[in-house]
Amino acid sequence: MTTTTGDMTNAGARAELTANLSAYYLIRAIVAAAWAVAAVAIPHSNAITATLLVSYPAWDAFANWFDARSSGGLRTNQTQALNVAVSLVAAIAVAVALQFSMNAVVAVFGLWAIAAGFAQLITGVRRWRTFGAQWAMILSGAQSMLAGVFFVTQAVLAKDTTILEVAPYAAFGALYFLISAALLMFANPRRGA
């Protein structure tokens, strides 16, 4: 079989994009896992709890912005642009909610998880055509939406909530990002062959 230079260039560009996306997912997995560990293991003061809670959606906004910028910009990646906006608003809303109660914070996390999960699910579906191996991101987005409904319900019904309600959400996020990174690293070289 003869391969044209254009095919090799396209294959090379796709391989580079795939490697970059895999590295991005791996970094997201490490940060989410570190956040979950910190939420559970570090003795908490109000300042540490506040920093962790505000930093999670703020980091998500930065990570989505960076990913979108690396793959054509926010105009090209509108679901990630939505995720950036929603996550920035969530970080500010968490900072405000901290002045009231942890239940208010958990409710904000819930609303954010629903909106960000929807954007992630759509991004995963869109990327499936180019990269394949996006089922974990699609599942993660769907589970994020369900977790968001659970957070809002918990915030309304539970007497007292803590940062420990959010830690499993971050841990599952880490797992999904790790699976996605591995799928891209190990499954996709066969697609380009």
Secondary structure in CASP SS format (residue, H / E / C, confidence):
PFRMAT SS
TARGET T0000
AUTHOR 0000-0000-0000
METHOD secondary structure of the structure
MODEL  1
M C 1.00
T C 1.00
T C 1.00
T C 1.00
T H 1.00
G H 1.00
D H 1.00
M H 1.00
T H 1.00
N H 1.00
A H 1.00
G H 1.00
A H 1.00
R H 1.00
A H 1.00
E H 1.00
L H 1.00
T H 1.00
A H 1.00
N H 1.00
L H 1.00
S H 1.00
A H 1.00
Y H 1.00
Y H 1.00
L H 1.00
I H 1.00
R H 1.00
A H 1.00
I H 1.00
V H 1.00
A H 1.00
A H 1.00
A H 1.00
W H 1.00
A H 1.00
V H 1.00
A H 1.00
A H 1.00
V H 1.00
A H 1.00
I C 1.00
P C 1.00
H C 1.00
S C 1.00
N H 1.00
A H 1.00
I H 1.00
T H 1.00
A H 1.00
T H 1.00
L H 1.00
L H 1.00
V H 1.00
S H 1.00
Y H 1.00
P H 1.00
A H 1.00
W H 1.00
D H 1.00
A H 1.00
F H 1.00
A H 1.00
N H 1.00
W H 1.00
F H 1.00
D H 1.00
A H 1.00
R H 1.00
S H 1.00
S C 1.00
G C 1.00
G C 1.00
L C 1.00
R C 1.00
T C 1.00
N C 1.00
Q H 1.00
T H 1.00
Q H 1.00
A H 1.00
L H 1.00
N H 1.00
V H 1.00
A H 1.00
V H 1.00
S H 1.00
L H 1.00
V H 1.00
A H 1.00
A H 1.00
I H 1.00
A H 1.00
V H 1.00
A H 1.00
V H 1.00
A H 1.00
L C 1.00
Q C 1.00
F C 1.00
S C 1.00
M H 1.00
N H 1.00
A H 1.00
V H 1.00
V H 1.00
A H 1.00
V H 1.00
F H 1.00
G H 1.00
L H 1.00
W H 1.00
A H 1.00
I H 1.00
A H 1.00
A H 1.00
G H 1.00
F H 1.00
A H 1.00
Q H 1.00
L H 1.00
I H 1.00
T H 1.00
G H 1.00
V H 1.00
R H 1.00
R H 1.00
W H 1.00
R H 1.00
T H 1.00
F H 1.00
G C 1.00
A C 1.00
Q C 1.00
W H 1.00
A H 1.00
M H 1.00
I H 1.00
L H 1.00
S H 1.00
G H 1.00
A H 1.00
Q H 1.00
S H 1.00
M H 1.00
L H 1.00
A H 1.00
G H 1.00
V H 1.00
F H 1.00
F H 1.00
V H 1.00
T H 1.00
Q H 1.00
A H 1.00
V H 1.00
L H 1.00
A C 1.00
K C 1.00
D C 1.00
T C 1.00
T C 1.00
I H 1.00
L H 1.00
E H 1.00
V C 1.00
A H 1.00
P H 1.00
Y H 1.00
A H 1.00
A H 1.00
F H 1.00
G H 1.00
A H 1.00
L H 1.00
Y H 1.00
F H 1.00
L H 1.00
I H 1.00
S H 1.00
A H 1.00
A H 1.00
L H 1.00
L H 1.00
M H 1.00
F H 1.00
A C 1.00
N H 1.00
P H 1.00
R H 1.00
R H 1.00
G H 1.00
A C 1.00
END
